[in-house]
Amino acid sequence: MNRREFLTTTGLIGGAAALGMSAPTELFAQTTPKRGGTLIWGHSETPQTLDPHTAGAAASGRVLQNIHCSLITIDKGFNLIPSLAEKFESSPDLLTYTFHLRPGVKFHDGKTMTSADVRYSFDRVRDPKTGAVNFEVFGDVDAIETPDATTVIVKMKRVNAPFLSRIAENGAGAIIPTGSGDTQANNPNGAGPFKFVRREFGHEIELARHEAYWEGPAYLDRVIEREVVEPTVRLTGLQTGELHVINDIPPDRVSETAKNPKLQTLGWFPLNFDFLNMNHAFEPFKDPRVRLAIDLMIDKEQLLQGALWKQGALTGSPSFPTSASYDTTLKARTQDLDKAQALLAAAGYGPGKLNLVFKVTTNYPYHVESAQIMAEWFRAAGVNMKIEQLTWADWLSQCWSNRDFQITMMNFFTLWEPDFLYYSLWNSKGAFNYRNVNDEVIDRLTQQAREVVDPVARAGLYKQVQERIFDQTHDVILWFRNGTMGAQKNVGGLDTVVHPNGSNLNFHKAWLNV
């Protein structure tokens, strides 16, 4: 069966070209911001916890980016710039970091931020009892000193070159008021442009403008995040005017939406990468021959067209495409069912002997479509595969938290920072290593990269990590996915909403022509 016949029989023929980078249509027709109004955002996912330190999913991060700030952040070129700290410096040996706090910063509860709040926030992340996702960021911290109300000094046990970059993301770096940790999950309190008002779990979250925001109050009175996971329903809500803005335009409707004169569209590349995950604690996947066989069963180009409507680009590396650490020599393996069967047979799994359960979340509908397409190839290679569709909460519970799965598929966001990417996902102690990868070579390389200051040398180490992941088929890297947003014509400042990390959204400078 050729590609066109396959896609036709699966009902997935068609698609739109990759967006690359594009500005909102008719963006410059709206040059004068207006104050007031409530913007309704159709969110493609359902946030879970709203605690910035324990939230691991991008869905929560997009909301929390509007509520919280870190001491430092990044600009569009991924340069570190001040945020809650008006300036910062490091000692020549990189063992001491000093942060000078911006005076008069107000939390949403009216309290003025001091160095005590910073120390409390950092200590909370590094405390194992908190269950912070990014706890390992502070693993090399020896002491946190607060000589006065506006100065924070972090002393390190040893060099940790990516430390500043890691606290530039809210996951590790969000500053919260002293003593507020226990209430953050359900009533977040931060220093960002919007303050939390209420939540109807699984339906919507309401945010209101923080008038005392240090960077100046937002134009919008309120933002209502409305969770609309089903892609077609989300787009329909935009088309009918029920929603002002949506993220994740359905991949098969991107071209159509971009041509709609009543709407604006915004595109960027990449939003994230997607990868196929094999649980290394599952006996068959302890054998690298079986993992390689799985990789060889997949026609990545055909899968990109069939499930994602070619709204992305294939890659053999998960590094940010413009990063110095991106290994351009790695290419996605081509499909070879005969070799896959031979590898399985050599590993003791002849035709019909390998039975797999593929757990996939409905939170990403294109993951469900991907699993359905891959099931046909797996069967052609003599592998029996059952698909279980899980809600997002169930996937997080079963696959991420309990690691109760055999094979699954997921995406990873904010891939600009290589330590966050490679240490978190592939180091045996990494917070996102839910696949039970335990590779001494990767552990050594990712730790070594933390201790190397020279950026060229660090990039070289990360390339070695990528090659090891690829050679051992620890996961199957599939593609980079495009990011898209659609908006009503009366939404201004759409080009300011997407965070440089490509995932988080911030409505501080957006407005409505009301």
BARO-188194 format. One record per residue: x, y, z of N, C-alpha, C, CB in turn; residue in one letter. Coordinates in pm, whole numbers, plus 50000, padded with zeros to 5 digits. Glycine has a CB too. Layout:
<recs>
XYZXYZXYZXYZA...
</recs>
This chain:
<recs>
500854988150000500005000050000500885012450000499045000150123M500665021649905501475033749904500945043850003501525039749763N501695055050016501365064850118499975070750098502395075850118R499655074249974498365080549951497225070949980498265085449808R497395058249943496355048449971496195046750122496685034849905E497325046450193497265044850339496525056250404498665043750397F496895068450367496265080050428494795080950391496985092850386L494445076650271493055076850229492225066950311492935073550079T492785054950331492025044850405491885048550552492705031350393T492815056250605492695060350745491905073150759494065062050806T491485079050647490685091250653491475103450690489575089450749G492805103150667493655114050712494355121150597494675108950810L493845119950478494495126350364494375141550373493885121250232I495425148450332495375163050326496325169150425493975168050353G496285182450436497135189150533497585202650483498325180650565G498225210150571498715223450540500215223750557498055234050628A500855232950488502295234150495502715239750631502815243150383A503965236850667504475241950794504515257050792505875236350821A504215262950907504115277450915505445284550918503335281151034L506435278350982507645285851008507335297151104508265291250877G507885308851080507615320551164506685329951090508925327751204M505635334251154504725343551089504105352851192503625336151012S503875365351152503255375251239501745374551226503765389451206A501015379851324499565379951313499125387751189498935386051439P498115382751120497585389751004496995403051046496535381250931T497255413450969496775426950995497145431751136495275427550976E498305426951185498755430751318498895445751332500055423951351L499485452151232499825466151245498645475551219500935469451151F497475469751197496275478051187495805482051326495155470651112A496375475851430495955478451567497185483451645495335465551635Q497435496051642498665501351700498465508651831499315510551602T497245511751868496985519251990496295510352093496125531751961T497015506052197496395497452298495245504452369497435493052401P494245496652406493115501852481492995494352613491805500652399K492525501052713492395495352846490955490552870492805505552953R490825478852928489515473752964489155461052890488475484252937G488105454652936487585442752870488085429752930487925443152725G487325419252904487675405752948487965397152826486545399453033T489165392052818489565383452707489285368952743491065385452672L488625361852654488325347752676489255339452587486815344452645I490095331652653491105323452586490655308852584492485324752656W490545303152466490235289052451491505280952459489505286452318G491715274652574492955267352601492815252852554493305267852753H493835247752489493785234352431493955223252533494835233052326S494325226652656494585216352756493965220252890496095214152772E493945210452980493405212753114494535213553215492415201553153T494755225153277495775226053381495435217053500495935240653428P496465212253565496255204253686496535213353806497175191453687Q497545210553883497845219053998498275232953952498935212754085T497995243054034498415256754005499575260954096497235266354022L500195251454161501395254154239502565255054141501655242954348D503225266654128504255268154026505445258954045504725282254023P505695254654167506865246354195506615231554172507315248554336H505375227154184505085212854166504415209954033504215207954279T504005220353961503365218153831504415213853727502645231153784A504135202953660505085198153560504575199053419505445184153589G503265201353402502675201453269502655215353209501265195753274A502835216053078502835228853007501485235853022503165226952859A500415228153034499075234153047499005243053169498005223153055A499565238553280499585246953401500535258653382500005238653524S501675256153318502665266553298502135278453220503855261053228G501265275953122500735286953041499885296453125499895281452925R499135291053219498335299353308499225306453410497265290953380V500135298853469500965304253576501925314953529501735293153641L502235315253401503115325653348502485339453366503425323153200Q501175339953378500475352553398500395356453546499085351653340N500645346853635500475348953778501815351253849499765337053840I502865345053799504145345153869505265351453787504525331153906H506305355353858507535360353796508725353853867507625375953804C509835353353796511095348653853512045360453869511725337553763S513165358053934514145368853954514685374053821515295364054042L514925364653730515425368153598514595360653495516945364753583I514695364953370513955358353263514805358753138512565365153239T514225355753023514975355852898514285364852796515125341652842I515075370352703514495377852593514365368752471515365390452560D513985374252359513735365952241514985359052188513135374452132K516145364152226517395357752186517925348152290518435368252157G517105345052391517455336052501518575341652587517855322552447F518695354852591519645361452681518975363452816520125374952622N519725361652922519195363553057519065378553085520095356753163L517895382653132517625396853160516935397953296516755403253047I516995409753360516365411453492514845410353486516745424853550P514275405953597512825405953615512545411153756512205391653593S512285402453852512075407153990513375412154052511485395954075L514495407553999515785413154038516135423753936516905402054047A516455435853982516775446553888518175445053831516625460053955E519035437553902520345434153850520865421853923521325446053864K521825415153862522395403053921523815401253868521515390553889F524625394553947525985391953902526485378953963526915403653939E527515373553902528135361253951529615363653975527915349653852S530165356154066531595357254095532375350853980531945350554231S533635354453964534445348753853534495333553856535855354153858P534455327553974534525312853982533145306253973535205308654111D532105314353953530715309453941530245301654063530595300653818L530795305054177530355298454300529485307554386531555293954379L529305320154343528455329354417527625337654319529305338654508T526325337954343525415346354263524745356454356524335337654189Y524735368954313524125379554395523005386054316525175390054438T521835386854379520645392754317520225405054396519485382354309F520065416154327519595428454388518135430354348520465440754344H517235429254443515805429054414515285442754373515035423954535L514315442354285513635454554243512825459854362512715451854118R512975472354400512255477554519510755479254492512855490954563P509965476754593508535479554587507695469554511508335492454528G508245457854477507445447754408506345442654501508335435954359V505115442354450503965438054530503445424454486502855448454522K503215415754583502485403454555501005406854543502725392854666F500235397254495498795399454474498055401854605498185387554402H498605397154716497945399454845498335412854907498285388154942D499115420954834499495434054881500815434554954498445439254969G501395423054986502655422455059503805426754966502905408155115K504765433955020505945437954944506975426654946506545450955002T507495423254830508485412554820509805416654884508705408654673M510395407454959511715409655017512595397354991511605412455169T513835398455033514765387255016514295374755091516155391255063S513535376655197513025365155272512085356755186512295369855399A511315363155100510415355855010511205347854907509455365654939D512285353454859513135346354763513755334054829514245355654706V514305336054946514915324655017513855313955046515565329355150R512685318155089511605308555115511255300754988510345315755168Y511155307654875510785301154749511835291154705510585311654639S513105295154711514175286054671514305274254767515505293754663F514195276954896514255266054993513105256254974514255271555136D511955261554936510795252854914511035243554796509525261154890R511635248554689511905240154573512935229454607512395248754454V513945232954682515025223454711514675213654822516285230954749R513575215954894513155206955001512465194654940512205214255100D512985182554960512375170554902510915168754941513165158354944P510515173855058509135172055103508145179655015509005176755247K508615189854945507725197854860507265190054738508415210654815T508125181454686507805174354563507915183254442506425168454571G508815193054447508995202254335509565194854215509925213854375A509015197954099509455191353976510925194253949508595195853857V511355206553973512715210653939513635211154061512695224053871N513435202054154514225201854277515725201054249513805190254365F516115193854143517535191554117518275204154074517695181054012E517545214854038518185227354001519025232754116517145237753958V518565230154239519235235554356520125225254425518205240754454F520415214354357521215203754417522635207954453521265192254325G523175217754382524535222354409524585234854494525255224854280D523425239254545523385251154630523855247654771521965257254633V524795255554821525315253254956524565261555059526815256454961D524305274255024523625283155119522955294555045524635288755224A521885299655105521185311455052521205321855163519715308055006I521855333155136522015343555237521195355855200523495347155252E520675362555300519885374755281520405385555374518365372055306T521495392255336522105402355424521215414455450523395407055365P520285417155359519305427755382518055424655302519875441755342D517065433155310515755430255251515745429755099514765440555297A516765435355036516755435854889517935428554826516755450254844T518665420554903519825413454850519735398554882521125419254907T519965390454779519985375854796521315370854741518765368954723V522005362954819523285357154777523155341954780524475361954870I523385335754666523325321154655524755316054641522435316654534V525165307554733526505301754729526425287054689527215303254866K527305283254597527275269854540528365260954600527425270554390M528085247954605529085238254648530105235954536528425224954688K529625236554414530465234754296529825242054180530675219654263R530545243454073530035250753956528825243453899531145252253849V527795251053872526605246053803526285256353695525385243753903N526885254353577526845264453471525435268553429527575259453352A524455259453424523115263653379522225269153490522435252053316P522755271553610521905275353723521045287553693522765278153844F521635298253640520855310353613519765307653509521775321653566L520115300053406519125296953303517955289053360519765289153189S518245279953452517185271753507516235279653596517775260253586R516745289653672515835297353757515165308653678516595303153876I515495309853549514805319653465513435314553422515655322853341A513165301753445511845295953418511075295153549511965281853351E509765297453543508955297753665508925284453740507555301753630N509155273353670509115260553739510055259853857509445249553643G511265264953839512235265253948512345278954011513595260853898A512045289353935512365302853979511235311454027513015309753873G509985306754023508855315054065509005319254211507525307454044A508815332154238508935337354373507535339254431509725350754375I507305333054547506005333654613506175339254754505345319554617I505125344554814505245350154948505615339655053503935356954989P506385343655149506775334755259505545328455324507585342555364T505595315255339504525308055406503325304655320504065315855520G503355308055190502175305955105502165292555032502075316955004S503175284355054503305272054977502095262954983504485264655023G501515261455100500415251955116499135256155044500105250055262D499015268755008497785273554943497965276154794497315286155011T499185274854743499445278454604498685269654504500915277554577Q498525256954533497915247654437496495251654399497895233654494A495755257054495494355260554471494085275554473493485253954572N495015283154526494835297654534496195304454513494215301854672N496715303854390498055308954364498175323854391498455305954222P499305327654449499565341554486500985344754442499375343954640N501125353854347502435357054294502625371854275502665349854165G503565375354186503855389354159503715392554011505255392754206A502955384253937502795386053794501705396053758502495373053730G501445397953628500525408353582499055405753612500695410153437P498695393153641497305389853671497235381853800496655381853555F496165384253877495975376954001494815367053987495715386654118K494935356154059493945345554053492655349954120494485332854120F491515346754054490195350054109489435337454148489375358154008V489315328154056488525316054084488875305253982486995319254080R488435293154015488625281953923487445272353929489915274553954R486975268053813486055256853800486855245853731484735260753717E487295236153809488245226253757487685219253634488575215853865F488525218653530488125212353405487305221153316487385200053433G487035233553361486215242553280486895255953255484875244953348H487165263653361487795276653337488485282053462486765286553289E489385291453435490105298753539489965313553510491615294553546I489655321453612489505335853593490665343253659488165340753650E491255352653585492345361053633491935375653621493645358253556L492395383853714492105398253712493405406053711491215402353833A493365417953653494555426253644495125429453782494225439253571R496445428453794497155432353917497615446753898498385422753947H496895455753962497135470053940498535474453982496115478154016E499125467154077500435471154129501585463454063500475469054281A501325457353949502375449553881503585458453854501845443453748Y504765453353885505985461453880506305466753741507145453353931W505885459753637506185463953500505065472453441506425451753412E504075475953525502935483753479501715474953462503255490753348G500525479853497499325471553489498985467553347498165478753549P498335455953334497905451053204496805459953148497405436553214A496585458853017495485466252953494155459452984495705467252800Y494145446252982492905438753004492475439253150493085424252961L491165440153171490635439153308490775424953359489155443553312D490425415553272490405401553312490765392453195489025397753369R491235380453229491425369653133490705357453188492955366653109V489875351553105489225338953142489805327953054487665339753125I490485318753119491035306953051489945296353050492345301653122E489475292952930488405283052916488985270752848487195288752835R488825259252912489465247052863488595240152759489765237452978E489115239952635488385233952523489355224452454487835245052423V489405212152500490405202652453490115197952311490465190652547V488835196452276488485191352142488795201952037486975187252136E489695199051942490175209251849489085215951766491155203151756P488155208251713487125214051628486205223251707486325203051560T485865219251829485015227551915485735240551947484635220152045V487035239551971487825251452004487825261351886489265247552042R488055256351767488075264951649486695270751623488575257251527L485655262751641484295267751621483995279151718483265256351640T484465277851842484275288551939484925301551896484815284452074G486075300451830486745312451778485965318151661488185309151735L485515309751573484805314251453483475320851486484575302551360Q482815316151590481515321751627481635333851719480665311151694T482865336751766483065348151854482915345052001482125358851818G482645332452034482545328752176483895330252245482035314152190E484965327752171486325328852222487055340052149487085315452207L487875347652222488655358152159489935352852097488995368852261H490525342852162491815337652116491895322852153493005345552179V492545315052069492795300952099494255297852070491855291652016I494805288552145496095282852106495845269252042497055281552228N496785264651962496655251851892495455251451798496545240551993D495565258351685494585256751578494655242251531494855266851458I493535235551509493595221651462494515220551341492185216451428P495435211051339496435210551231495855209551091497335199051254P494695203251078494085202150946493305214650906493165190250944D493245224750996492475236750968493345249450969491345238151069R494665247850978495555259350989495475268150865496995254651010V495585262050748495565269750623494225276950606495825260650502S493155269950635491815275850625491655287750719490745265350657E492145286150843492015296850942492845309050902492445291851080T494035306650849494915317650808494285325850696496265312250763A493425319650616492795326550503491475333350542492535316750390K491025331250664489755337050709489935351950734489235329850837N489285360650658489485375150674488965380550807488825382550561P488175372550878487615377251005488505374051124486255371251026K489635367151098490485362551207491945366551186490385347351222L492705366451295494155367651291494765353951320494665378451393Q495925351251266496645339151301498095342651332496565328651188T498675334551420500075336051457500705322251455500235342851596L501875321251395502565308351391504015309651431502465302151253G504555299151491505985299051525506495284651523506225305651664W507795283451516508435270351508509725270751589508715266351360F509885260551678508945250051713508195253351842509665236751727P507085246551860506365247151987506945236952084504845244551964L507175224952034507665214052118508225202952028506535208452210N508765192652088509055180552012508195169252068510575176852019F507875159651985507115147852025508025135652018505855145851936D507835126552112508625114252107507815102452157509895115852190F508185090652105507585078052146508375072952264507555067552029L507675069152371508315065052496508145050152522507765072952613N509225043652555509205029652596509665028852741510105020852504M508935021752823509265020452965510415010452980508025016053048N511575015353022512755006853032512654996753146513995015353050H511664998153232511444988253337510614976453285510754994753457A510004977753169509214966953106510204957453039508164972753000F510154944753073511194935253035511614935852888510714921453067E510694935552792511144935952652511964948452618509944935452560P511644959852679512334972252645513654974052719511444983952673F514024964252802515374964352858516394960552752515464954752978K515914954452646516774950152535516794960952428516274936652476D517964966952400518024977652299517624973052160519414983352294P517704960052133517274955052002515764956751985517674940251985R515024954852091513564956452084513224971252065512874950852212V513934979852138513674994152124513994998951981514505002152228R515084994151926515434997851789514394992451691516844992551753L513904980551715512864974851628511624983651625512494960551675A511234988751742510074997751749510325009951662509795001951896I511515015751673511865027451592511735024351444513295032151623D512225012651402512235009151260510845005851205513154997451238L509875003951292508505001251246507795013851197507704994851357M508315025451231507575038051210508065045451087507705047051333I507155048951000507445058050888507155072050938506585054550759D508195078950981507995091851046507385102250954509305096951098K507795102550828507235112250735505755109750713507985111750601E505395097150699503995093850679503175096950804503845079050642Q503775094550921503075097551046502885112551062503855091851166L503895120351024503795134951031502655140050943505125141450989L502515134150826501435138250736500085133350786501685132950594Q500035121050832498755115050867498165119950997498905100550874G499015122051099498515126051231498615140951256499265118651339A499635147351199499875161451228499675170351106501285163251282L499235164550997498965172150875500175180550835497745181050895W501335174950859502625181050823502835194650889502715182450672K502215196751004502405209151079503615207751171501135212851160Q504775205751110505995204051186507095199351094505795194251301G508165194251152509315189551073509985178051147510315201051047A510415167951072511105156651132512435160951192511315145551029L512855153851295514155156551357514655143851424514055168151460T515975142451428516585131651503517095136251637517695125451424G517015149351660517505155451784516395163551848518745164351758S516295163351982515285171452050515745185452084514845164552175P517025188952058517535202152091516835212952009519035202852068S516765224952066516195236351993516945237851860516275249552077F516235239251748516885238851617517995248951595515865240951512P517925260551662518965270551645520025269951754518355284351642T519915260251843520865259051953522205253651903520305250052062S523285258051966524615252851933524715238051967525695260652007A523835233152053523865219052092523085210051997523325217552232S522405215851900521605207751808522525199551717520665216651723Y522365186551718523205177651639522565175251503523435164151712D523075182251403522495181551268522785168251198523005192951183T523695160251253524045147551187523015136651215525425142851233T522185138651316521205128451351519955129951264520825129351501L519585119551197518415119551112517465108451155518805117750963K516185111051145515185100951182515385088451098513755106451163A515345076851163515505064251093514325061850998515635052551192R514615055850886513565052450790512935039150829514125051750646T511715037050785511005024750818511655012750751509535025850777Q511815001950827512364989350774511734978050854513944989050784D510584973250808509844963050882510574949750885508464961250822L511294946550776512044933950773513134933850879512654931550634D513874944850889514934945650990514334945651131515794958350968K513184952251145512514952451276512144938351319511264961351271A511584930651228511204916851260512424908451293510444910551145Q513524910551221514744902951247515304906251386515804905951139A515274918751424515744922751557514874916651666515754938051570L513554916751645512654910851743512894895951757511194913551704L513094889251644513344874851648514634871751722513404869051506A515664879751698516954877651766516824879751916518014887151709A515874888551956515654891252098514684881252161515124905452116A514174871852081513284861552133511814864552118513584859352274G511484874352034510084878052014509714876251867509834892752060Y509394863951834508964861051698507574866651672508994846051671G507034864351552505714869751518504644866051621505294864751381P503954876051670502874873851765503314871851909502094862251723G504614872651936505124869952071505234882552157506464863252062K505234894252094505344906652171503984913352178506404916252109L503464914852299502164921052321502354934252397501204911552400N501834944952340502034958152397500714965152423502904966552306L500694973252528499574982252555500104996452538498974980052699V499515003752445499925017552414498955026752487499935020352257F499435033552592498605043052666498805056852606498945043052818K497705062952564497775075952496496705085052555497605074452342V497035097952567496075107152627495235114352524496805117152714T493965115652554493055123252467493305138252479491605120052503T494175142252574494535156352586495195161452460495455158352706N495855152252387496465155452258495845146352153498035153552263Y494775150952088494075142251993494975136551884492965149751929P496005144151844496865138951738497755127651790497735150251681Y497905126351922498595114751977497735102251959498925116952126H496435103751977495535092451955495595088051809494075096151995V495575097651718495655094251576497005087851544495435106851489E498075092751607499395086851585499425072251630500475094851661S498855069551747498845055851799498055046651706498245055651940A496945051651654496125043451564496865040151435494815050551532Q497615049751384498415047251263499545037551293498975060451206I500255039751404501385031151438500945016851465502125036551559M499735015051515499255001551544499254992751419497835002251603A498954998651304498964991051178500364986451144498384999551063E501344995051161502734991251133503224980751232503665003551136W502844982251358503254972551458502694958751425502804977051598F501444958451384500834945651348501524939551225499324947451320R501904948151130502614943251012503974937251047502804954650912A504544941851159505824936651205505654924951302506634947751272A504424920451323504184908951409504014912251555505274899451394G503744924951587503564929251726502084931951751504424941851757V501554926151858500174928551896500114941051986499564916151970N499304950651948499244962852026497804966952053499984974051955M497524969552180496224974452223496384989052263495664965852341K495434997352224495485011552257494525014552371495145020252133I495025021252475494185025952585494205041152584494665020352722E493035047352572492935061952571492655066952712491835066652472Q493515076052760493415081052896493125095952897494705078152972L492395100452997492265114853020493645120153058491205118053131T493815133253055495095139253090495455136253235495055154453066W494485137353325494765134553466495185120053485493525137553551A494535110753414494895096653427496265093853366493835087853359D496585100553254497915098453195498995103353291498035105953058W498785115153350499765120453445499925111153564499355134553492L498825105653611498875096753726499555083453692497465094153779S499095077153582499595063853549500995064053487498645057153455Q501175072553386502415072053309503545080253372502175076953169C503225092553412504285101053464504575098153612503895115753447W503545098553694503775096853838504095082353876502565101653916S503235072953833503395058953875504225050753778502045052553891N504525056253662505325049253560504725035753525506785047453608R503415035353524502665023153497502255023053350501425021953591D503175019653264502885018853120503955010353053502825033153055F503655006152932504634998952850505175008052740504014986252789Q504245014152667504645023252560503635034752557504705015952421I504115046752532503245058452526503875068752433503015064352668T503255080352428503755091252344503535104252418503045091452203M504505113252412504365125952480505145136652406504825125052628M504915149152444505675160252388506365167552503504765169852306N507385175252468508155182652569508315196952521509535175952595F508045206252614508075220452581509295227252644506775227352628F509435240052619510535248352673511885241252655510295251452822T512165237452531513375229952502514575238852473513145220952386L514505251752503515605260652471516805258352562515155275052482W516595253852686517675252452783518125237852787517225257252925E519345234752741519735220652725519845212852856521035219952654P520185219452967520225212053093518825207653134520865220553204D517865216853122516475213253150516025201853061515555225453131F516435202352935516035192152839516675178652871516395196552698L517995178152874518685165352880518825159753022520035166752820Y519095168253120519185163153256517805158653304519775173753352Y516795167053282515465163853332514895151253269514525175453306S515125149453140514485138453068515275125453068514225142552928L516615126153064517385113953042518375110453153518115115052916W518675119653244519495115753358518655106753449520015128353436N519275096753509518505087253591517835094053710519425076153640S518325106053749517725113553860516835124853811518805118953950K516665126053681515905137153625514435136653660516055137253477G513855148353681512465149253725511485144053621512115163453760A511845144653493510945140253386511335126653328510915150653276F512155119353398512585106153350511575095453391513985102553404N510365096853340509305087353374509445074253296507945093553347Y510395073553203510595061253125511605051853190511045064652985R512135055653307513115047453379514405045153300512495034153415N514825055253225516105054253155517215054753259516265065853050V518135045153251519255044453346520515041253268518985033753458N521165051753221522325050353135523495057753200522035055952991D524515050353242525645056353312526365066653225526625045653355E526395064453096527065073853005526325087253004527145068052862V525005086752994524215099052994524305106053129522755096152959I524245098353237524375104453370525695112053381524285093653479D526765105853334528085112353343528155124753256529185102553304R527655123953134527735135253041526875147053086527315130852902L525655144153133524775155253175525285161853302523345150153197T525915154153391526515160353509527765168253470526875149553614Q528565162753381529765169753336529425182853269530565160953240Q528335182853192527935195153122527595206253220526735192353031A527105202853337526785212853438528045219753492526015206453553R529165212753483530395217753542531305224553439531135206553609E530875224553313531685230553206531115244253172531705221353079V531935254453182531485268053160531525271853012532335277653240V532555267352942532715270852801531515265852720534025265052744D530765274952653529545270752583529795261152467528835282852530P530915262352401531215253252290531455239152343532465258252210V532205238252452532475225152511531185218852565533505226352623A530335227252626529055222052678528195216852564528295232952756R528135224252454527355219952338527865206552286527405230452226A529185204652288529755192052244529315180452332531265192852244G529245182852462528795172352554527335168752527528965176852700L526505178852502525085176052476524905168652344524285189152475Y525795171152249525725163452124526045148752151526705169252019K526965146252241527255132452278526055125952345528475131752372Q525335133752426524125128552490523095124752384523525138952589V522895133552287521935130752179522295118052104521865142552082Q523575116652073524025104852000523785092152081525515106151963E523985093152210523755081552297522265077952301524275084252439R521425087952312519975085552311519565078852181519195098852329I520115083852070519785078551938520325064351921520335087751828F521605062251954522225049251932521575038252016523715049951963D521175041852139520555032052229519035031652215520935035152373Q518495040352131517035041452113516325042052248516495029552029T516805051052334516145052552464514715057652446516945062052555H514505065952348513195070552304513285072052153512765084252375D512135073752089512115076351946511675090751925511175066351870V512625099451886512305113451860511605114251725513605122451863I510425120351723509605120351602509715133351523508165117851638L509345144551586509285157051510509225169151603508075156951417W509485180851544509145193551606507755197451557510215204751573F506935202351647505575206451609505475221651604504525200851709R504755226751506504525241151494503615246051606503925244551357N503815258451647502905265051738501975274251661503675272851845G500715274751699499745283351631498785289551730498965275351525T498335301651697497265308251771496335314851671497835318751873M495075315251705494085322451626493385332451715493065312751561G492975343751658492345354151740491345362051659493405363551798A490405368151731489485377551670490265389851623488365381551769Q489685397251529490335409251478490495420051585489555414751361K489635419651687489715430351788490715427451900488355432551848N491495416751885492545413751982493825420551937492765398351998V494365429352021495605436151991496775430252068495485450852022G497985432152016499185427552084499375412552081499165432052224G498795405951982498905391351976500355386951966498105385951858L501185395151902502585391351884503385392052013503225400351781D502805397352121503505398352250503185386752342503155411452319T502235378352304501685368452398502615356452419500345363552349V503245351452314504025339152324505375341852390504225332852184V505665334652495506945335652566508065330952473506925327252698H509275336152490510385331452406510615316452411511635338352446P510195309752520510385295252526509445287752432510195290452667N508515294952367507655288752268506425282052324508415278952190G506325280852454505225273652515504325282452599505745262452599S504905289952692504105297952784503465309952715504955302752901N502325314152768501585325552713501405335952823500195321052656L501555348652786501415359452883500625370852819502805364352934N499525374452880498605384252821498795398352877497175379852845F499935401052936500205414052998500045425552898501605414153056H500505423752776500495434652679499455432652569501865435952617K498555423152587497445421352492496305430752530496955406452490A495455433852435494315442552465493155439352371494715457552452W491995445152403490805443452320490345457052269489675436452399L490045457752142489405469652086487915468652114489695471151932N487505473752228486095472352270485365485652260486005466952415V
</recs>
